[in-house]
Amino acid sequence: MPTQFNINIISTEQSALTGHLTRQSIAGKQERVFAKLTKNKLQEIDLSQVSKFDTAGLAWLLALIEYANKQQTEITYSQVPMELVKLAKLSGVQTLLPISA
């Protein structure tokens, strides 16, 4: 059984992802999820409840930023797990992730 991730809408400008953000869990969910997360001009996404990332999950977060820019939506990630920060540094893309304090 593949692990999943979920989107919890907290308010019009805040959402949270939970579960695993991996190649298996994100397959086929890009357009539908991206549209849901970019309905407002500002969106903060809490990542504190994401328990596992891989490079596909990191790429998915970067693709969301690109999609949001095209929609004129500003995305920021908050409560970013150290696992993701380390993966972004190893991949040389840490400056591309808009991480809020």
A tleap script that builds the chain and sets N, CA, C and O, in Angstrom:
source leaprc.protein.ff14SB
mol = sequence {
  NMET PRO THR GLN PHE ASN ILE ASN ILE ILE
  SER THR GLU GLN SER ALA LEU THR GLY HIE
  LEU THR ARG GLN SER ILE ALA GLY LYS GLN
  GLU ARG VAL PHE ALA LYS LEU THR LYS ASN
  LYS LEU GLN GLU ILE ASP LEU SER GLN VAL
  SER LYS PHE ASP THR ALA GLY LEU ALA TRP
  LEU LEU ALA LEU ILE GLU TYR ALA ASN LYS
  GLN GLN THR GLU ILE THR TYR SER GLN VAL
  PRO MET GLU LEU VAL LYS LEU ALA LYS LEU
  SER GLY VAL GLN THR LEU LEU PRO ILE SER
  CALA
}
set mol.1.N position { 0.840 -1.174 0.000 }
set mol.1.CA position { 0.000 0.000 0.000 }
set mol.1.C position { 0.892 1.247 0.000 }
set mol.1.O position { 1.695 1.420 0.917 }
set mol.2.N position { 0.770 2.118 -1.007 }
set mol.2.CA position { 1.613 3.308 -1.052 }
set mol.2.C position { 1.232 4.296 0.048 }
set mol.2.O position { 0.063 4.443 0.404 }
set mol.3.N position { 2.235 4.955 0.564 }
set mol.3.CA position { 1.964 5.976 1.568 }
set mol.3.C position { 1.389 7.204 0.887 }
set mol.3.O position { 1.647 7.441 -0.293 }
set mol.4.N position { 0.630 7.965 1.606 }
set mol.4.CA position { -0.083 9.099 1.037 }
set mol.4.C position { 0.317 10.392 1.727 }
set mol.4.O position { 0.941 10.388 2.787 }
set mol.5.N position { -0.053 11.478 1.109 }
set mol.5.CA position { 0.018 12.757 1.771 }
set mol.5.C position { -1.338 13.416 1.621 }
set mol.5.O position { -2.086 13.130 0.686 }
set mol.6.N position { -1.641 14.298 2.551 }
set mol.6.CA position { -2.921 14.994 2.550 }
set mol.6.C position { -2.693 16.485 2.666 }
set mol.6.O position { -1.662 16.944 3.157 }
set mol.7.N position { -3.679 17.227 2.202 }
set mol.7.CA position { -3.673 18.678 2.324 }
set mol.7.C position { -4.773 19.053 3.302 }
set mol.7.O position { -5.933 18.680 3.127 }
set mol.8.N position { -4.398 19.786 4.322 }
set mol.8.CA position { -5.372 20.304 5.281 }
set mol.8.C position { -5.443 21.810 5.099 }
set mol.8.O position { -4.449 22.510 5.294 }
set mol.9.N position { -6.607 22.310 4.729 }
set mol.9.CA position { -6.801 23.743 4.576 }
set mol.9.C position { -7.099 24.319 5.956 }
set mol.9.O position { -8.108 23.973 6.571 }
set mol.10.N position { -6.231 25.190 6.438 }
set mol.10.CA position { -6.380 25.776 7.762 }
set mol.10.C position { -7.178 27.076 7.670 }
set mol.10.O position { -8.082 27.318 8.470 }
set mol.11.N position { -6.835 27.901 6.694 }
set mol.11.CA position { -7.552 29.148 6.426 }
set mol.11.C position { -7.373 29.459 4.938 }
set mol.11.O position { -6.765 28.674 4.211 }
set mol.12.N position { -7.892 30.584 4.489 }
set mol.12.CA position { -7.775 30.907 3.069 }
set mol.12.C position { -6.333 31.100 2.636 }
set mol.12.O position { -6.013 30.943 1.457 }
set mol.13.N position { -5.458 31.438 3.579 }
set mol.13.CA position { -4.064 31.684 3.233 }
set mol.13.C position { -3.095 30.730 3.898 }
set mol.13.O position { -1.884 30.951 3.851 }
set mol.14.N position { -3.603 29.666 4.519 }
set mol.14.CA position { -2.709 28.726 5.190 }
set mol.14.C position { -3.198 27.297 5.010 }
set mol.14.O position { -4.373 26.985 5.205 }
set mol.15.N position { -2.256 26.440 4.630 }
set mol.15.CA position { -2.530 25.014 4.460 }
set mol.15.C position { -1.417 24.222 5.132 }
set mol.15.O position { -0.363 24.762 5.469 }
set mol.16.N position { -1.669 22.947 5.315 }
set mol.16.CA position { -0.648 22.065 5.877 }
set mol.16.C position { -0.639 20.764 5.081 }
set mol.16.O position { -1.688 20.235 4.714 }
set mol.17.N position { 0.551 20.267 4.825 }
set mol.17.CA position { 0.692 18.956 4.206 }
set mol.17.C position { 1.045 17.964 5.296 }
set mol.17.O position { 1.806 18.281 6.211 }
set mol.18.N position { 0.495 16.768 5.200 }
set mol.18.CA position { 0.793 15.711 6.162 }
set mol.18.C position { 1.114 14.426 5.412 }
set mol.18.O position { 0.685 14.234 4.274 }
set mol.19.N position { 1.869 13.553 6.059 }
set mol.19.CA position { 2.181 12.258 5.459 }
set mol.19.C position { 3.539 12.247 4.794 }
set mol.19.O position { 4.481 12.892 5.256 }
set mol.20.N position { 3.629 11.505 3.698 }
set mol.20.CA position { 4.887 11.357 2.960 }
set mol.20.C position { 4.810 12.118 1.653 }
set mol.20.O position { 3.819 12.025 0.928 }
set mol.21.N position { 5.852 12.866 1.356 }
set mol.21.CA position { 5.948 13.569 0.079 }
set mol.21.C position { 7.064 12.873 -0.708 }
set mol.21.O position { 8.214 13.313 -0.727 }
set mol.22.N position { 6.681 11.777 -1.352 }
set mol.22.CA position { 7.643 10.925 -2.067 }
set mol.22.C position { 7.123 10.621 -3.475 }
set mol.22.O position { 5.986 10.933 -3.827 }
set mol.23.N position { 7.992 10.006 -4.253 }
set mol.23.CA position { 7.645 9.656 -5.630 }
set mol.23.C position { 6.338 8.868 -5.689 }
set mol.23.O position { 5.514 9.109 -6.571 }
set mol.24.N position { 6.142 7.952 -4.783 }
set mol.24.CA position { 4.932 7.132 -4.785 }
set mol.24.C position { 3.683 7.932 -4.426 }
set mol.24.O position { 2.622 7.718 -5.012 }
set mol.25.N position { 3.797 8.836 -3.482 }
set mol.25.CA position { 2.606 9.547 -3.005 }
set mol.25.C position { 2.191 10.714 -3.881 }
set mol.25.O position { 1.026 11.110 -3.857 }
set mol.26.N position { 3.118 11.280 -4.661 }
set mol.26.CA position { 2.776 12.453 -5.465 }
set mol.26.C position { 2.350 12.104 -6.888 }
set mol.26.O position { 1.853 12.967 -7.611 }
set mol.27.N position { 2.536 10.873 -7.289 }
set mol.27.CA position { 2.241 10.474 -8.667 }
set mol.27.C position { 0.801 10.827 -9.049 }
set mol.27.O position { -0.151 10.407 -8.392 }
set mol.28.N position { 0.665 11.604 -10.119 }
set mol.28.CA position { -0.651 11.951 -10.649 }
set mol.28.C position { -1.400 13.027 -9.887 }
set mol.28.O position { -2.578 13.259 -10.159 }
set mol.29.N position { -0.755 13.687 -8.945 }
set mol.29.CA position { -1.467 14.656 -8.109 }
set mol.29.C position { -1.024 16.097 -8.329 }
set mol.29.O position { -1.444 16.987 -7.590 }
set mol.30.N position { -0.206 16.336 -9.304 }
set mol.30.CA position { 0.365 17.665 -9.443 }
set mol.30.C position { -0.664 18.726 -9.798 }
set mol.30.O position { -0.860 19.654 -9.014 }
set mol.31.N position { -1.320 18.634 -10.924 }
set mol.31.CA position { -2.215 19.698 -11.377 }
set mol.31.C position { -3.373 19.955 -10.421 }
set mol.31.O position { -3.663 21.105 -10.092 }
set mol.32.N position { -4.029 18.901 -9.978 }
set mol.32.CA position { -5.189 19.060 -9.092 }
set mol.32.C position { -4.795 19.713 -7.770 }
set mol.32.O position { -5.476 20.621 -7.293 }
set mol.33.N position { -3.706 19.254 -7.187 }
set mol.33.CA position { -3.257 19.784 -5.902 }
set mol.33.C position { -2.724 21.201 -6.070 }
set mol.33.O position { -3.002 22.070 -5.244 }
set mol.34.N position { -1.966 21.438 -7.127 }
set mol.34.CA position { -1.416 22.773 -7.359 }
set mol.34.C position { -2.538 23.797 -7.492 }
set mol.34.O position { -2.456 24.885 -6.920 }
set mol.35.N position { -3.576 23.462 -8.235 }
set mol.35.CA position { -4.702 24.387 -8.406 }
set mol.35.C position { -5.368 24.684 -7.057 }
set mol.35.O position { -5.761 25.819 -6.787 }
set mol.36.N position { -5.487 23.660 -6.224 }
set mol.36.CA position { -6.103 23.836 -4.909 }
set mol.36.C position { -5.271 24.758 -4.009 }
set mol.36.O position { -5.821 25.552 -3.246 }
set mol.37.N position { -3.949 24.646 -4.105 }
set mol.37.CA position { -3.066 25.415 -3.234 }
set mol.37.C position { -2.786 26.834 -3.734 }
set mol.37.O position { -2.167 27.626 -3.024 }
set mol.38.N position { -3.232 27.157 -4.936 }
set mol.38.CA position { -2.934 28.483 -5.481 }
set mol.38.C position { -4.201 29.297 -5.749 }
set mol.38.O position { -4.195 30.185 -6.602 }
set mol.39.N position { -5.261 29.008 -5.046 }
set mol.39.CA position { -6.515 29.744 -5.219 }
set mol.39.C position { -6.407 31.185 -4.728 }
set mol.39.O position { -7.097 32.063 -5.246 }
set mol.40.N position { -5.554 31.441 -3.740 }
set mol.40.CA position { -5.400 32.780 -3.166 }
set mol.40.C position { -4.051 33.356 -3.560 }
set mol.40.O position { -3.150 32.614 -3.951 }
set mol.41.N position { -3.907 34.646 -3.463 }
set mol.41.CA position { -2.664 35.319 -3.869 }
set mol.41.C position { -1.510 35.058 -2.915 }
set mol.41.O position { -0.349 35.165 -3.310 }
set mol.42.N position { -1.806 34.720 -1.671 }
set mol.42.CA position { -0.795 34.359 -0.685 }
set mol.42.C position { -1.150 33.006 -0.100 }
set mol.42.O position { -2.315 32.746 0.202 }
set mol.43.N position { -0.159 32.144 0.062 }
set mol.43.CA position { -0.413 30.829 0.643 }
set mol.43.C position { 0.820 30.373 1.420 }
set mol.43.O position { 1.910 30.237 0.864 }
set mol.44.N position { 0.624 30.141 2.706 }
set mol.44.CA position { 1.678 29.571 3.538 }
set mol.44.C position { 1.370 28.097 3.717 }
set mol.44.O position { 0.250 27.722 4.066 }
set mol.45.N position { 2.371 27.266 3.477 }
set mol.45.CA position { 2.172 25.822 3.575 }
set mol.45.C position { 3.068 25.280 4.682 }
set mol.45.O position { 4.295 25.340 4.594 }
set mol.46.N position { 2.436 24.752 5.723 }
set mol.46.CA position { 3.122 24.173 6.875 }
set mol.46.C position { 3.551 22.751 6.504 }
set mol.46.O position { 2.727 21.928 6.106 }
set mol.47.N position { 4.842 22.475 6.641 }
set mol.47.CA position { 5.374 21.145 6.296 }
set mol.47.C position { 5.762 20.329 7.531 }
set mol.47.O position { 6.381 19.273 7.401 }
set mol.48.N position { 5.404 20.807 8.726 }
set mol.48.CA position { 5.851 20.155 9.964 }
set mol.48.C position { 5.344 18.724 10.119 }
set mol.48.O position { 5.964 17.926 10.821 }
set mol.49.N position { 4.228 18.389 9.475 }
set mol.49.CA position { 3.660 17.044 9.616 }
set mol.49.C position { 4.002 16.112 8.456 }
set mol.49.O position { 3.447 15.019 8.344 }
set mol.50.N position { 4.916 16.552 7.596 }
set mol.50.CA position { 5.383 15.668 6.525 }
set mol.50.C position { 6.512 14.841 7.118 }
set mol.50.O position { 7.545 15.380 7.515 }
set mol.51.N position { 6.315 13.544 7.177 }
set mol.51.CA position { 7.258 12.684 7.883 }
set mol.51.C position { 8.352 12.103 6.999 }
set mol.51.O position { 9.329 11.559 7.513 }
set mol.52.N position { 8.208 12.207 5.669 }
set mol.52.CA position { 9.240 11.664 4.785 }
set mol.52.C position { 9.256 12.438 3.477 }
set mol.52.O position { 8.205 12.757 2.919 }
set mol.53.N position { 10.465 12.740 2.989 }
set mol.53.CA position { 10.679 13.403 1.714 }
set mol.53.C position { 11.656 12.582 0.895 }
set mol.53.O position { 12.473 11.848 1.452 }
set mol.54.N position { 11.580 12.698 -0.404 }
set mol.54.CA position { 12.647 12.223 -1.269 }
set mol.54.C position { 12.886 13.293 -2.322 }
set mol.54.O position { 12.250 14.347 -2.284 }
set mol.55.N position { 13.792 13.042 -3.262 }
set mol.55.CA position { 14.104 14.064 -4.260 }
set mol.55.C position { 12.896 14.393 -5.132 }
set mol.55.O position { 12.766 15.527 -5.593 }
set mol.56.N position { 12.024 13.440 -5.364 }
set mol.56.CA position { 10.804 13.715 -6.132 }
set mol.56.C position { 9.892 14.663 -5.355 }
set mol.56.O position { 9.265 15.543 -5.945 }
set mol.57.N position { 9.816 14.491 -4.051 }
set mol.57.CA position { 9.018 15.391 -3.217 }
set mol.57.C position { 9.588 16.799 -3.219 }
set mol.57.O position { 8.839 17.775 -3.267 }
set mol.58.N position { 10.905 16.910 -3.167 }
set mol.58.CA position { 11.561 18.211 -3.247 }
set mol.58.C position { 11.267 18.862 -4.605 }
set mol.58.O position { 10.938 20.046 -4.671 }
set mol.59.N position { 11.386 18.099 -5.659 }
set mol.59.CA position { 11.090 18.619 -6.998 }
set mol.59.C position { 9.631 19.053 -7.097 }
set mol.59.O position { 9.325 20.048 -7.754 }
set mol.60.N position { 8.735 18.322 -6.453 }
set mol.60.CA position { 7.309 18.664 -6.450 }
set mol.60.C position { 7.095 20.021 -5.780 }
set mol.60.O position { 6.322 20.839 -6.278 }
set mol.61.N position { 7.778 20.270 -4.647 }
set mol.61.CA position { 7.664 21.554 -3.961 }
set mol.61.C position { 8.201 22.692 -4.821 }
set mol.61.O position { 7.634 23.785 -4.829 }
set mol.62.N position { 9.283 22.445 -5.538 }
set mol.62.CA position { 9.841 23.458 -6.443 }
set mol.62.C position { 8.904 23.703 -7.627 }
set mol.62.O position { 8.732 24.843 -8.057 }
set mol.63.N position { 8.305 22.648 -8.146 }
set mol.63.CA position { 7.346 22.795 -9.253 }
set mol.63.C position { 6.118 23.579 -8.798 }
set mol.63.O position { 5.547 24.343 -9.576 }
set mol.64.N position { 5.709 23.394 -7.549 }
set mol.64.CA position { 4.586 24.168 -7.013 }
set mol.64.C position { 4.916 25.660 -6.999 }
set mol.64.O position { 4.056 26.487 -7.304 }
set mol.65.N position { 6.141 26.004 -6.651 }
set mol.65.CA position { 6.566 27.409 -6.661 }
set mol.65.C position { 6.475 27.966 -8.079 }
set mol.65.O position { 5.973 29.072 -8.281 }
set mol.66.N position { 6.955 27.215 -9.049 }
set mol.66.CA position { 6.898 27.658 -10.450 }
set mol.66.C position { 5.451 27.836 -10.914 }
set mol.66.O position { 5.118 28.833 -11.555 }
set mol.67.N position { 4.604 26.877 -10.593 }
set mol.67.CA position { 3.187 26.955 -10.949 }
set mol.67.C position { 2.539 28.170 -10.286 }
set mol.67.O position { 1.786 28.903 -10.925 }
set mol.68.N position { 2.835 28.378 -9.005 }
set mol.68.CA position { 2.257 29.505 -8.261 }
set mol.68.C position { 2.676 30.837 -8.878 }
set mol.68.O position { 1.865 31.758 -8.978 }
set mol.69.N position { 3.931 30.943 -9.287 }
set mol.69.CA position { 4.395 32.181 -9.925 }
set mol.69.C position { 3.595 32.486 -11.176 }
set mol.69.O position { 3.263 33.642 -11.434 }
set mol.70.N position { 3.284 31.465 -11.952 }
set mol.70.CA position { 2.479 31.654 -13.163 }
set mol.70.C position { 1.055 32.076 -12.830 }
set mol.70.O position { 0.406 32.751 -13.628 }
set mol.71.N position { 0.566 31.686 -11.659 }
set mol.71.CA position { -0.779 32.040 -11.206 }
set mol.71.C position { -0.781 33.343 -10.409 }
set mol.71.O position { -1.822 33.771 -9.909 }
set mol.72.N position { 0.380 33.963 -10.295 }
set mol.72.CA position { 0.564 35.183 -9.506 }
set mol.72.C position { 0.192 34.968 -8.040 }
set mol.72.O position { -0.443 35.810 -7.405 }
set mol.73.N position { 0.607 33.821 -7.532 }
set mol.73.CA position { 0.404 33.453 -6.134 }
set mol.73.C position { 1.764 33.350 -5.465 }
set mol.73.O position { 2.705 32.796 -6.033 }
set mol.74.N position { 1.861 33.883 -4.260 }
set mol.74.CA position { 3.104 33.781 -3.500 }
set mol.74.C position { 2.985 32.635 -2.501 }
set mol.74.O position { 2.120 32.642 -1.625 }
set mol.75.N position { 3.859 31.664 -2.647 }
set mol.75.CA position { 3.892 30.491 -1.756 }
set mol.75.C position { 5.086 30.626 -0.816 }
set mol.75.O position { 6.181 30.996 -1.241 }
set mol.76.N position { 4.871 30.325 0.455 }
set mol.76.CA position { 5.978 30.175 1.395 }
set mol.76.C position { 5.783 28.868 2.143 }
set mol.76.O position { 4.657 28.431 2.381 }
set mol.77.N position { 6.895 28.256 2.508 }
set mol.77.CA position { 6.864 27.018 3.286 }
set mol.77.C position { 7.290 27.345 4.713 }
set mol.77.O position { 8.276 28.051 4.927 }
set mol.78.N position { 6.546 26.830 5.682 }
set mol.78.CA position { 6.883 27.058 7.090 }
set mol.78.C position { 7.066 25.720 7.796 }
set mol.78.O position { 6.628 24.676 7.314 }
set mol.79.N position { 7.716 25.779 8.938 }
set mol.79.CA position { 7.941 24.587 9.769 }
set mol.79.C position { 8.565 23.459 8.935 }
set mol.79.O position { 8.126 22.310 8.980 }
set mol.80.N position { 9.587 23.822 8.186 }
set mol.80.CA position { 10.225 22.880 7.262 }
set mol.80.C position { 11.099 21.895 8.038 }
set mol.80.O position { 11.999 22.315 8.765 }
set mol.81.N position { 10.846 20.585 7.892 }
set mol.81.CA position { 11.651 19.581 8.592 }
set mol.81.C position { 13.125 19.636 8.157 }
set mol.81.O position { 13.429 19.926 7.000 }
set mol.82.N position { 14.017 19.359 9.087 }
set mol.82.CA position { 15.452 19.368 8.814 }
set mol.82.C position { 15.811 18.418 7.674 }
set mol.82.O position { 16.731 18.698 6.905 }
set mol.83.N position { 15.105 17.310 7.557 }
set mol.83.CA position { 15.353 16.345 6.479 }
set mol.83.C position { 15.232 17.025 5.105 }
set mol.83.O position { 16.045 16.779 4.214 }
set mol.84.N position { 14.229 17.868 4.944 }
set mol.84.CA position { 14.033 18.572 3.678 }
set mol.84.C position { 15.105 19.634 3.473 }
set mol.84.O position { 15.607 19.793 2.360 }
set mol.85.N position { 15.463 20.358 4.522 }
set mol.85.CA position { 16.512 21.374 4.420 }
set mol.85.C position { 17.826 20.724 3.982 }
set mol.85.O position { 18.510 21.247 3.102 }
set mol.86.N position { 18.177 19.607 4.579 }
set mol.86.CA position { 19.406 18.893 4.214 }
set mol.86.C position { 19.358 18.406 2.769 }
set mol.86.O position { 20.343 18.519 2.039 }
set mol.87.N position { 18.222 17.869 2.363 }
set mol.87.CA position { 18.067 17.387 0.991 }
set mol.87.C position { 18.194 18.538 -0.007 }
set mol.87.O position { 18.817 18.385 -1.058 }
set mol.88.N position { 17.611 19.678 0.319 }
set mol.88.CA position { 17.695 20.853 -0.559 }
set mol.88.C position { 19.140 21.344 -0.660 }
set mol.88.O position { 19.591 21.723 -1.740 }
set mol.89.N position { 19.870 21.339 0.465 }
set mol.89.CA position { 21.274 21.753 0.443 }
set mol.89.C position { 22.112 20.793 -0.386 }
set mol.89.O position { 22.930 21.228 -1.196 }
set mol.90.N position { 21.921 19.500 -0.194 }
set mol.90.CA position { 22.653 18.503 -0.975 }
set mol.90.C position { 22.370 18.624 -2.467 }
set mol.90.O position { 23.240 18.368 -3.300 }
set mol.91.N position { 21.155 19.014 -2.790 }
set mol.91.CA position { 20.758 19.154 -4.195 }
set mol.91.C position { 21.121 20.522 -4.763 }
set mol.91.O position { 20.993 20.745 -5.967 }
set mol.92.N position { 21.569 21.435 -3.913 }
set mol.92.CA position { 21.957 22.765 -4.355 }
set mol.92.C position { 20.795 23.675 -4.706 }
set mol.92.O position { 20.950 24.596 -5.508 }
set mol.93.N position { 19.619 23.428 -4.109 }
set mol.93.CA position { 18.434 24.224 -4.438 }
set mol.93.C position { 17.834 24.932 -3.224 }
set mol.93.O position { 16.708 25.425 -3.296 }
set mol.94.N position { 18.564 24.990 -2.117 }
set mol.94.CA position { 18.013 25.577 -0.902 }
set mol.94.C position { 17.593 27.022 -1.096 }
set mol.94.O position { 16.642 27.466 -0.452 }
set mol.95.N position { 18.266 27.774 -1.959 }
set mol.95.CA position { 17.901 29.174 -2.170 }
set mol.95.C position { 16.634 29.325 -2.990 }
set mol.95.O position { 16.066 30.415 -3.049 }
set mol.96.N position { 16.180 28.252 -3.623 }
set mol.96.CA position { 14.957 28.302 -4.418 }
set mol.96.C position { 13.701 28.068 -3.590 }
set mol.96.O position { 12.598 28.376 -4.042 }
set mol.97.N position { 13.852 27.526 -2.378 }
set mol.97.CA position { 12.712 27.262 -1.509 }
set mol.97.C position { 12.392 28.490 -0.666 }
set mol.97.O position { 13.236 28.924 0.118 }
set mol.98.N position { 11.208 29.058 -0.801 }
set mol.98.CA position { 10.841 30.213 0.025 }
set mol.98.C position { 10.394 29.753 1.418 }
set mol.98.O position { 9.227 29.430 1.637 }
set mol.99.N position { 11.334 29.733 2.333 }
set mol.99.CA position { 11.059 29.250 3.681 }
set mol.99.C position { 10.838 30.446 4.593 }
set mol.99.O position { 11.677 31.343 4.674 }
set mol.100.N position { 9.687 30.450 5.289 }
set mol.100.CA position { 9.401 31.521 6.251 }
set mol.100.C position { 9.904 31.107 7.619 }
set mol.100.O position { 10.076 29.923 7.909 }
set mol.101.N position { 10.135 32.105 8.449 }
set mol.101.CA position { 10.680 31.853 9.802 }
set mol.101.C position { 9.669 31.158 10.678 }
set mol.101.O position { 9.953 30.870 11.840 }
savepdb mol mol.pdb
quit
